[in-house]
């Protein structure tokens, strides 16, 4: 299943993303973690040092390889050059699977060893000096969206994406790619403002949204969040000595994380599992096509010089059975 962590800058979404990834690894679940934030901090939160974090390959830098691999033998895609971030898969396309090895993972993913198992980590890549003042960050995130469109996942597999801060995620259709979106909110007016934006934007697309209250210090903070977000409040997280030590680069073993915080992480997993169980694969595919056609008409056709609507395979639906890795 695919899970997103969103929230305003400084809300703690990257910290909670990393804790959730650690929790899944402790439960022996296969995990692909993706840092899709403009501020690339997920690697550090998972224990990588500065040198290791800087050495993570940038997905955006490998976009030609990603396109060529995913294109496969799809007869509706004349060349990789005509693929854009929203290009959907069809018959003949290559799909990505959580538990397989493939050229995209070889180029863009690195194995991170955690206390209780290994996970794959991918990153969009930071802004470079050549990007400053001239590049749009969403062009970098496009590599993530293209991969998510072609990634077919099973019920006991997890793709965890640390999204860019605020409501920038709605600049593309990527916000519909997730079985569950966890919005991390502090108990402040600013903290819940992003929630209101997400709730409004996501309403028409059936996006499953739950709020994780962070930095909750007492009953007054809890009451505030309940008043502001109602039944969307799933769990709250308070102060953590384990997290403080992690942020100083001196984490203890994950099994020593406070019991109430471990229970909160299990509640997140349970909510994601339940949401995936109700995934409508036809709607999931239809939403992908919807945003592709919008992007094609808005800018894609003009940029590529092709009719990108022709890339849509009307008889193709992503399905859980496709998540099984192909032999060989």
N, C-alpha and C positions, 0 to 999 in steps of 0.2 A: 504494500500500500504506500501511497505517497502522502507525505505530511509536510506542511509548511509552518514555520514560525515567523510571525510578523509582529510589528509594534513600532512605536516611535523610537528614535535614537536614544540610547541610554536606558531603555526600559528593562534590559536584561535578556533580550530574546536570544542573543548568541550564547550566553551562559546557559540558558535553559535548553537551547538546542543541543549543546554539548553534553549536558547532563542526561538528556533523553537518549542521545546516541550511546552514552556509556551504559545507561540502564538497559537498553536493548541488547547491547553486546553482553552484558552480564546475564541476560536471559537467553543467550546463545542464538539470537536471531541474526540472520544475514542483513547487513546494513550498507547502503550507499549513502554517504553524507555529502551534501553539496553546499558550498559557500557561495551564495548568489548575492551577497551584500557588497555595496561599493567599498565598505571598509572590511577588509579581509582579516577577520579575527577568529574564525571557527577553528582553524588549525592550531592556533595558540591555545584556545580553550580546550582543545583535545590533547594538549600536552606537548606539541611540537615547539622547538626553540625557534629563534628568529631565523637562523640559517635554514632549517628544515622548512619553515613556512615560506620563506622567500624562494625556495627551490620547487615549490609546488607548480606543476605545469598549468598554464592559463588555457582554459577551454577555448576562449576566443581566438587564441593564436593557432589553434588546431581546427578552426572551422572548415577549411577546405577538406581536410581528411574526414571530419565528421560527416559532412554532406555526401562525400563520395561513398563512404561506407554505407550510410543509411539509405542512399538511393538504390543500391543493389541493382536488381534487374527490373525495377518498376518501369513499365513501358510508358507511363504517363509523364515521366520526368525526363525530358530530352537530355539534360546535362545537369551536373551538380551546380553549375553557375546559375541555374534558374530556381534553385531552392532558396527559400527565405525562412525566417525563424518559425513561421507557422505552418510550413509545408507538412501535410499529414501523411502518414504511411498508407500504403495500398498494397495490393497483391504484387509481389516481387520485391517490396521493400525489405531491408534488413531491420529487425527489431533488436532492441537492447533488453537484456534480462539481468536480473540482480545477481544470479548465481553463476554467471558464465564468464569466460575470458573472451575478449574481443579486441580488435585494434583501437577502438575508442577508449576503452579502459586502459589499454597499454600506453596510449599517448597522454591521456588526461587524468587518470586516477593514480593515487598512491596508497599503499597499504599503511594504515596507522595501527600500531600495536597498543591496545588498551589493557587494563588489568585483567579483564575477563575474556578477551578475544580480540580479533582483528576486524577492522572495518575498512571500507574503501572511502577515500576522501577525494572529492573533485572541487575545483574552484574556478570561478569565472576569470580570475586574474585581476590585479589592481590596475588603476590608471598608471600609464607610463608617462614620461616627460613629453613624448610626442603626442599624447592624447590631450594634454592640458589645453583648454580653450577651444578645441576643435572637435572633440569626440563626444558622442552621446553614450552614456553608460548602458542604455538599453540595447545598444548594438552588441555589447559584450555579453549581456544576459541572454541575447538571442541564441547563443550556443546551448545554454541550459534549456531554453524552451524547446528547441528542436529535439534535443535528446529526450526530454520528458514526453514529447509527442510520440516518440518511437520506443518508449520504454514500457514494456508490458510486465506487470508485477503480479505476484500471487499473494494469498492471504497471510502467509507467515513470513513475508519479506518486507523490508522497510526502506524507503527512500526518504531521507529527511533533508529538507532544504531550508537553510537560513536565508530568508529573503531580505531584500533591501528595505531600509527603514521607511516608515510612513506609508502613504498610499500609492507610492510609485509603482507597486506591483500591478496596478490596474492599467498601466500604460500598454499592456499586452494581454493576451488571453491566458497567460500562465496561471492566473489566480484560479482558473477552473480545472487545473490539472491535479488537484489534491483531494484526497478522500477526507482529510481533516485539516483545517487551518486553526492553529493555536495562536491567538492574539495575546501577547504579553502586555499587561497594563498595570501601571503603578496606580495607587489610590489617590490620584490627583485629577483635576479637570483636564490638564493636558494629556494625562495618561489614558483617559477614556475617549478623547476626541478622535483618535485614530480608529477606535472601535466603532464609533458612530459612522465614520466614513466607510469602513469596511462593510458594516451591516447594510448600509444603504446601497452601495455598489453591488454587493454580492446577492442581494435579495432576489433578483430576477433570474439568477443562474443556479439556484439550489446549492450554493456553497455551504458546506458544513463548517460552522464557526463556533469555537468555544474560547472563553476568556480564561487566561491564567493570571491571577492576581499576584504580582511580584512586589517584594519589599513591603509586605504587609506586617505592621508592627503591633496591631492590637485590634480590639473589637470595633473601634471607631473606623479604622481603615476598612475592615471587612464590611461593616454596615454601608459605608460609602459605595463600595464596589457593587454590593447587592442592589442598592437603590439605582445605580447608574446602568448596570448591564443585565439585571434580572436573572432569569434562568440560564443565560449564556455563561454565567460564571461557573466554571467547572471545579477548579481548585485554587488555593492560594499558597504562596511560598513565602516564608519569612527569612530571617537572618540565618546564615549558614556559616559556621566556622570552617567547614570543609571547603566551601567555595572561596572564602577569604584566603585560605592557604593555597588553593589552586591558583588564584589570581596573583599570588606572590611567587608562583613557580615552585611551590613546595606542597603539592597535594599528597594526602595520604591515600591508602588504597580505597577504591570506590565503595567497597563494602562497609566502610566506616562513615559514609554519608548519613546524616541524621535520619532516623526512622520515619519521621513525619514527611520529610522531603522525598524519601524513597516511596512512600505510600502515594504521594502526589504524582510522582512519575509513573507509577503503575496505573493510576487513574487516567493519565494521558494515554497510555498504551491501550487500556480497555476501551476508551472512547474512540480511538482510531480504528481499533479492530471492529467495533460495532458499526462504524460508518462504512468501512470497506465492505462489510457483509451486505450492505444495501446499495452497493454501486450499480448504477444502471449503465451497462457498457454501451448500449446504443446511444443514450443521451451523452455519455462521455465522449464518444466519437463524433456525435453531431455537433457538440460545442466546439470541438477542435476545428471542424470544417467551417463552422460559422465565423470564427475569428480569422481563419485563413482567407475566406472570401472577402471579409472586410478589409484586411490588410492588402490583399491583391488589388482591390479596387482603389484603395486610398493611395498606395505608393508602390506596391510590389510589381504590378504590370509595367509601370513606367520605368522602374529601375532595371528590370530584367529584360524588357522588350518582349515578353512572352505573356500569353493568356494563362495566368496561374490558376484560374478556375478549372482548367482542364487537368490539373494535377489531382483533383478529387476523384477517388474511386468510389462510386456510389454503392457498390456492392460489398465494401469492406467495412468490417466492424472489429475493433479490438476485442479480444476475449481472453478470459483468464486461462483457457487451455493453451494459448500461445505463449504463456510464461514458462513453459517447460523448455529447457535448453535443447537445442537441436543436437543430434548425435555428431560427434567429431568436432 
